[in-house]
Amino acid sequence: MSSDDHLSGTDPTRGGETLPPGTPADPRLGTRVVHRRYVPYSHAHYAGNLVDGAYSLGLFGDVATELCIRTDGDEGLLAGYSEVRFLAPLRAGDVVEVEAVLTRVGVRSRTLDLQARVLARGRPEVSASSARALDEPIVVTTAIGTVVVPGPLRA
């Protein structure tokens, strides 16, 4: 994207709506929020210390809430997901990083790219407390989320 792409033409923050020349894109576009969390063994539900996919979705809700607070001054509501993909297992003992990036701004709705990735993994086969940081993160879950925030207050 060139430095002038945010001036004139279509605005990705408004779903590709044509804007008058010289109209800048919404400055909130591209805002990122990142959380990290250790996945406790109490969350393992399946053999091999696997954690259910809903765990990642709950973390997506947390980063979406903070992103709404930062961009709109309101907690907002995560109204839905599209394109949810569970790409790799999430296990108890993992350190997971979850990221939300604001990709579209509507009047009341916002679109977020969401990603959960494992940064460190427990090694229970070595010892009960053994773990290692991964050389490369493992992307475990991705989704596109839609959040809704209150409209402007009317007098």
C-alpha positions in Angstrom: 0.0 0.0 0.0 1.5 3.3 -1.0 1.4 6.3 1.3 -1.3 7.9 -0.8 -3.7 4.9 -0.9 -5.6 6.3 2.1 -6.5 9.4 0.1 -9.4 9.2 -2.3 -10.9 6.2 -4.1 -12.3 3.5 -2.0 -12.1 3.3 1.8 -11.6 -0.3 3.2 -12.9 1.0 6.5 -16.3 1.6 4.9 -16.6 -1.7 3.0 -15.1 -0.3 -0.2 -17.5 2.7 -0.3 -16.3 5.4 -2.7 -15.2 8.5 -0.9 -14.5 12.0 -2.2 -10.9 12.7 -3.3 -8.7 13.7 -0.4 -10.8 11.9 2.3 -8.5 10.1 4.7 -9.2 6.5 5.8 -10.3 6.0 9.4 -7.2 6.3 11.7 -8.4 3.4 13.8 -7.9 1.0 10.9 -5.0 -1.4 11.7 -5.3 -1.0 15.5 -3.9 -4.1 17.2 -4.4 -5.7 20.6 -2.4 -8.6 21.8 -2.9 -10.8 24.9 -0.8 -13.7 26.2 -2.0 -16.4 28.6 -0.8 -19.6 30.0 -3.3 -22.4 29.4 -3.8 -24.2 32.7 -4.1 -28.0 32.9 -7.5 -27.6 34.5 -8.7 -26.6 31.0 -7.7 -29.9 29.3 -10.8 -31.8 28.2 -9.5 -34.5 25.9 -6.7 -37.1 25.7 -3.2 -35.6 25.2 -4.1 -32.5 27.3 -6.1 -31.0 24.4 -8.2 -27.9 25.1 -11.5 -27.4 23.3 -11.7 -24.9 20.5 -14.1 -22.7 22.5 -11.1 -21.7 24.6 -9.6 -19.8 21.7 -12.9 -18.2 20.9 -13.2 -17.0 24.5 -9.8 -15.4 24.2 -10.9 -13.7 21.0 -13.7 -12.1 22.9 -11.2 -10.7 25.4 -9.0 -9.1 22.8 -12.0 -7.8 20.9 -13.3 -6.1 24.0 -10.1 -4.3 24.6 -9.9 -3.3 21.0 -13.4 -1.8 21.2 -12.4 0.1 24.4 -9.3 1.5 22.8 -11.0 2.5 19.5 -14.5 3.4 20.6 -14.5 4.0 24.4 -17.0 1.1 24.8 -16.7 -2.6 25.5 -18.8 -3.4 22.4 -20.3 -6.7 21.7 -18.7 -9.5 19.7 -21.7 -10.3 17.5 -20.4 -13.1 15.4 -17.6 -15.0 13.7 -17.0 -16.0 10.1 -14.3 -18.2 8.7 -13.3 -19.8 12.0 -10.5 -22.2 11.4 -9.0 -24.6 13.9 -5.5 -25.3 12.4 -3.5 -27.0 15.1 -4.1 -28.4 18.6 -4.1 -26.1 21.7 -2.9 -28.0 24.8 -2.8 -27.4 28.5 0.6 -26.1 29.4 0.8 -23.9 26.3 1.5 -20.2 26.3 -0.9 -18.7 23.8 -0.8 -15.3 22.2 -4.1 -13.9 20.8 -4.2 -10.9 18.5 -7.0 -8.8 17.1 -6.5 -6.3 14.2 -9.2 -3.8 13.2 -9.7 -4.2 9.4 -13.0 -2.4 8.7 -14.9 0.4 10.5 -18.6 0.9 9.8 -21.0 3.2 11.5 -21.6 0.8 14.4 -19.9 -2.4 13.3 -16.2 -3.3 13.2 -14.5 -6.2 11.5 -11.5 -7.8 13.2 -8.9 -10.4 12.0 -8.3 -12.7 14.9 -5.4 -15.1 15.5 -4.3 -17.4 18.3 -0.8 -18.8 18.3 1.2 -21.0 20.6 4.6 -19.4 21.7 5.6 -22.1 24.3 4.6 -25.6 24.9 4.6 -27.9 28.0 6.7 -31.1 27.7 5.1 -33.5 30.2 6.9 -36.4 28.6 10.2 -34.9 30.0 8.8 -33.9 33.5 5.7 -32.5 35.1 7.0 -28.9 34.9 9.1 -29.0 31.7 8.3 -26.6 28.9 10.1 -24.9 26.0 9.7 -21.7 24.0 9.0 -22.5 20.4 11.4 -21.2 17.6 8.4 -20.3 15.5 4.8 -19.8 16.8 2.2 -22.3 15.9 -1.0 -20.7 14.6 -3.8 -22.7 16.2 -7.0 -20.7 15.4 -8.0 -17.9 13.1 -11.3 -16.1 12.5 -12.9 -13.0 11.3 -15.0 -11.3 14.0 -17.7 -8.7 13.9 -18.1 -6.4 16.8 -20.9 -3.9 17.4 -20.5 -0.6 19.3 -23.2 1.9 20.3 -23.9 4.6 17.8 -23.2 8.2 18.5 -25.3 9.7 21.4 -28.2 11.9 20.3 -29.2 14.9 22.2 
